[in-house]
Every structure is written in C-alpha cells, then in structure tokens.
Amino acid sequence: MSDKKKFPKDKKYRAVIIGAGKIASQFDNLKSKKVLTHAHAYYLNSRIKLMGICDVDFSKASLAAREWSTVPYKNLDEMFQNIKPEIVSVCVPDDQHFPVLKKILKYKPKLVICEKPVTAKIADTEIIMKLYEENKIPVLVNYSRRFDSTVQKFKKELSEEKYGKIISASGIYSKGVLHNGSHLIDLALFLFGKVKIARSLSVVDDYTSRDKTVAGFLQFENCSQFHLLAADQRNFFIFELDIFCEKARFKFVNEGFSLITQIVIPDPVFVGYKILSAPKQQETQLSSAMSAIVKNAVEFLDKKSPLLSTAQNALEAQKICNNLLKKYV
C-alpha cells in the first residue's frame, strides 16, 4: 500500500499545546508573516488540527485559544481525556518540563514536541529519555536553527569544504548558557561535529542562579578554535555566530534571521595580498523554522522520516552547557 493511501491528504493529527506563553502562542498572531510559535505553525499546517491550549493561568489559555481558534483548558488531564491528542507541544517553563513530560506519558501520544532543554537537569533528561523510549514515544526538540533550510544548506557546503577548511569561529549570546546558549552550542554541534574540549573562562550573572551566561573556549571535530562570548541580557539580547573559512567568512546575525557573507578576493590596493569582499546580507529561513518543525513531525508520523532534532541531540548540548556552568553554580 502506498503512503498516499495510508495517509490521505485530509487525514489530520490532533495536536495540543501545554503552556500559553511566548513561544507557545504570543510571539506572533494570524497576521504575522513570520511563524514564531507552536500555535501558528499548527494553525497553518493542513495536516494538523490544534484542539486545545492548556495553562495554569486560564486567562492566558483563553486569550491564546481565541487567537488560534481552539479550546482553552486549565487542567491538563481534562484536556487529554477530552481530546486524546496525537501530537503534544510542551511549552512550560524549563523547571516544569520534567513533571509535565512524566504526566504526558500515561496518555501515550504519538509524538511530543518539546521546548529546550528537555529538562533543567541532566539526570532528569536521561530519565525522561529512558521512559519515552520504553513507551515508544519520540521527542522532537525545538532547536530551531536545525530546521532552517539556509543552515542545512550551509552545513552541507561546509562538509564538502566548498569554502575550504574552517579556521575558527566565535559565538555571542546572553540569557543563560542552558536556556539560550544551548541554542548556540547545538548549532555548533550541528555544523562542526562533536565537541572535544569545553572550558569556561568567565561568567555573567544575567539570568538565574542556576543558569548563568558563561564565556568559554571549545574545540569541535571540524573547528579547532571556537570562542564562546557572554553578553548581558539586562543591557540587550544578542545571538550571533561568526565563522572564518579559508575562502570566506560567514556571520549569522539578527538572532539568526540574517546571514552575512564575505568572500576572499585579491586586495585591489596591496598587490599579492588577499582581503574579504564587501559584506552581502541575505535573510535566512529561520522565520519558517517552526513550520518546518511541525512538518518534520507530520512526516515522521506519516512515513518515519528522521527527526531533525532529537532528545539525544539536546542531551549532548545540555552536557556541554552543564560542564561550562559547573564551577559557577
């Protein structure tokens, strides 16, 4: 039997969202050109029916439900019993991931999309991974830049050494190495391979007592110099990645929504020298990453297409972040 017969185009998966905060439903709305929330991505996907949004603050759930044409809930059990969802998004605060993920287990959805980190503690993440594996429930983690087609194409070009070997890279971020820096670490793992060395150098106390913004030095399989720089989110938010190759320089700016490229060219003034060309900026596809995450979920459920960001990927990033943090907490 063909996939088309197994999964007709009018077949819809029932989805719910736990948490009605920013990434769940508030960063955008129906008129937004960018798709920045789980709710928006579900709403736009023809194979998904968003059936409910649950939050302990019922007023937030109600506001989100009105915006996204669904049903608000305050009680998680009631929502699951009424809907029996196949896809569940976990968008609660980091320290609530563990109990919520454990509670979801008894309802056995087909797939969970979880905000990063999977849980706030490595031991808890490992417990959740074991439980979900035993119950055959896959977890798709929202490390959004893995779903950006611009980043995917760039990764392929790096692996083919289209721009020569990687000389060095640096990244700057703020608002906690686990909460936000893990996005940068995960992106580096995606582009450069496994980490070989991770050393913390200094810290900025701009987030929580258990999650500070750490500066450090790392080595990856395909990048021998990676400098992790710490900013202070009390001044401003920033997320950038700067990569130097033998033939070009690439810089992801504007939180990853833009990519600046400079190519190595002959110096027009000093004969025999080489310089970088004037920068050219393009928009990435990060604004469509949430839609790509939901598409990945549907394709996995339809035909077992590989998940692009797994709990194991998230655990690797979390271990590096934990190692960088340990001397400061």
HUJO-V650889 format. One record per backbone hydrogen bond with DSSP energy under -1.0 kcal/mol. CO is the residue of the C=O (numbers start at 1). NH is the residue of the N-H. E is the energy in kcal/mol with one decimal. If there is no record, write none. Layout:
# HUJO-V650889
CO:NH:E  CO:NH:E
This chain:
# HUJO-V650889
2:6:-2.1  3:7:-2.7  8:11:-2.0  13:49:-2.7  14:86:-2.3  14:87:-2.4  15:51:-3.2  16:89:-2.5  17:54:-2.7  18:91:-2.8  21:25:-2.5  21:26:-1.4  22:27:-2.3  23:38:-1.8  24:39:-2.4  29:32:-1.7  37:41:-2.1  38:42:-2.7  39:43:-2.7  40:44:-2.0  45:48:-1.7  47:13:-3.2  49:15:-2.5  52:17:-2.0  53:73:-2.4  54:19:-3.8  56:58:-1.0  57:61:-1.8  58:62:-2.6  59:63:-2.1  60:64:-2.4  61:65:-2.6  62:66:-2.1  63:67:-1.8  64:68:-2.3  65:70:-2.1  71:53:-2.2  73:55:-2.2  75:79:-1.9  76:80:-2.4  77:81:-2.7  78:82:-2.2  79:83:-2.3  80:84:-2.3  86:110:-1.4  86:111:-1.6  87:16:-1.8  88:113:-3.1  89:18:-3.0  90:115:-2.1  93:96:-2.3  94:97:-1.5  96:100:-1.9  97:101:-3.2  98:102:-2.1  99:103:-2.0  100:104:-2.1  104:107:-2.1  105:108:-1.5  111:88:-1.8  112:140:-3.1  113:90:-2.7  114:142:-2.5  121:125:-2.3  122:126:-2.5  123:127:-1.8  124:128:-2.6  125:129:-2.6  126:130:-2.0  127:131:-2.6  128:132:-2.8  129:133:-2.1  130:134:-2.4  131:135:-1.7  132:137:-2.7  133:136:-1.1  138:112:-2.2  140:114:-2.6  141:143:-2.1  142:144:-1.0  143:146:-1.9  144:147:-1.8  148:152:-2.3  149:153:-2.2  150:154:-2.1  151:155:-2.7  152:156:-1.8  153:157:-2.1  154:158:-2.5  155:159:-2.4  156:160:-1.5  157:162:-2.5  158:161:-1.5  161:164:-1.5  163:247:-2.4  165:246:-1.7  168:244:-2.9  169:227:-2.2  170:242:-3.3  171:229:-3.5  172:240:-2.2  173:231:-3.0  176:180:-2.2  176:181:-2.9  180:183:-1.4  181:185:-2.6  182:186:-3.0  183:187:-2.0  184:188:-2.3  185:189:-2.5  186:190:-2.4  187:191:-2.2  188:192:-3.3  189:193:-1.6  192:222:-2.2  194:221:-2.0  197:219:-2.2  199:217:-2.7  202:215:-2.6  204:206:-1.6  204:213:-2.6  211:208:-1.9  212:177:-2.6  213:204:-2.9  215:201:-3.4  215:202:-1.3  216:228:-2.8  217:199:-2.8  218:226:-1.7  219:196:-3.7  219:197:-1.5  220:223:-1.1  223:220:-3.2  225:169:-2.2  226:218:-2.9  227:171:-2.4  228:216:-2.1  229:173:-1.7  232:235:-2.1  232:236:-1.8  240:172:-2.0  241:252:-3.0  242:170:-2.4  243:250:-2.8  244:167:-2.9  244:168:-1.3  247:264:-2.6  248:245:-3.1  249:262:-2.4  250:243:-3.6  251:260:-3.0  252:241:-1.8  253:256:-1.8  253:258:-1.9  254:257:-1.6  257:284:-2.1  258:253:-2.3  259:282:-2.2  260:251:-2.4  261:280:-2.2  262:249:-2.9  263:277:-2.5  265:275:-2.8  270:273:-1.9  273:267:-3.0  275:265:-3.1  280:261:-2.7  282:259:-2.8  285:288:-1.8  286:289:-1.7  287:35:-2.5  288:292:-2.0  289:293:-2.3  290:294:-2.0  291:295:-2.3  292:296:-2.5  293:297:-2.1  294:298:-2.4  295:299:-2.7  296:300:-2.1  297:301:-2.2  298:302:-2.6  299:303:-2.6  299:305:-1.3  300:304:-2.4  309:141:-2.8  310:314:-2.1  311:315:-2.4  312:316:-2.0  313:317:-1.8  314:318:-2.5  315:319:-2.4  316:320:-1.6  317:321:-2.4  318:322:-2.6  319:323:-2.1  320:324:-2.1  321:325:-1.9  322:326:-1.8  325:328:-2.9
